[in-house]
Amino acid sequence: MIFGLVLGLIGIYALVDFSGFWTKFHHLFFRNDLWLLNPATDRLIQMVPLPFFTQLVFRILFSIMLLVILLTLLSLVNINKNP
């Protein structure tokens, strides 16, 4: 339940300030600055625009939240069956 709440807050943060979220995410998970791409020279950023990354993040967050909700409901049903 708490995990779902934290995930929801992360999703809200990403909705409000995706650029800030993206930067904090990379600072948290990467120790170098190789993730900083230059749109003028880096092919990845030229081929894959920002909307791709925003949609990817929201699809991942939505899928995880859906899974958490499903597992929570299944566990509640199981608890009620076996008191």
C-alpha positions in Angstrom: 0.0 0.0 0.0 2.8 2.4 0.9 4.7 1.4 -2.2 1.7 2.3 -4.3 1.5 5.7 -2.6 5.2 6.4 -3.2 4.8 5.3 -6.8 1.8 7.7 -7.2 3.8 10.6 -5.7 6.7 9.8 -8.1 4.2 9.9 -11.0 2.8 13.2 -9.9 6.3 14.6 -9.6 7.0 13.4 -13.1 3.8 14.9 -14.4 4.5 18.3 -12.8 8.2 18.6 -13.6 9.4 15.8 -16.0 12.8 17.5 -16.6 13.5 17.7 -12.9 12.3 14.1 -12.4 14.5 12.8 -15.3 17.6 14.6 -13.9 17.0 13.4 -10.3 16.4 9.8 -11.6 19.7 9.8 -13.5 21.6 11.4 -10.6 20.3 8.6 -8.4 21.1 5.7 -10.6 24.2 6.8 -12.5 27.5 7.8 -11.1 28.8 9.5 -14.3 27.4 12.1 -16.6 27.3 10.0 -19.7 23.5 10.2 -19.7 23.7 13.9 -20.6 23.2 14.0 -24.3 23.8 16.9 -26.7 21.0 17.2 -29.2 23.4 18.7 -31.7 25.8 15.7 -31.7 24.2 12.7 -30.1 22.2 10.5 -32.5 20.1 8.9 -29.7 18.5 12.2 -28.8 18.1 13.1 -32.5 16.3 9.8 -33.2 14.3 9.5 -30.0 12.5 12.7 -29.0 11.5 13.7 -25.5 7.8 12.5 -25.8 9.2 9.0 -26.2 10.9 9.2 -22.8 7.9 10.8 -21.1 5.6 8.1 -22.4 8.0 5.4 -21.4 8.2 6.6 -17.9 4.4 6.9 -17.5 3.8 3.5 -19.0 6.3 1.9 -16.6 4.8 3.8 -13.6 1.2 2.9 -14.7 2.1 -0.7 -15.2 3.8 -1.0 -11.8 0.9 0.8 -10.0 -1.6 -1.5 -11.8 0.3 -4.5 -10.6 0.5 -3.2 -7.0 -3.3 -2.6 -7.0 -4.0 -6.0 -8.4 -1.7 -7.7 -5.9 -3.2 -5.8 -3.0 -6.7 -6.7 -4.1 -5.7 -10.4 -4.5 -4.1 -10.4 -1.0 -7.2 -8.9 0.6 -9.4 -11.5 -1.0 -7.0 -14.2 0.2 -7.0 -12.8 3.7 -10.8 -12.7 3.8 -11.0 -16.3 2.7 -8.5 -17.5 5.3 -9.0 -15.5 8.5 
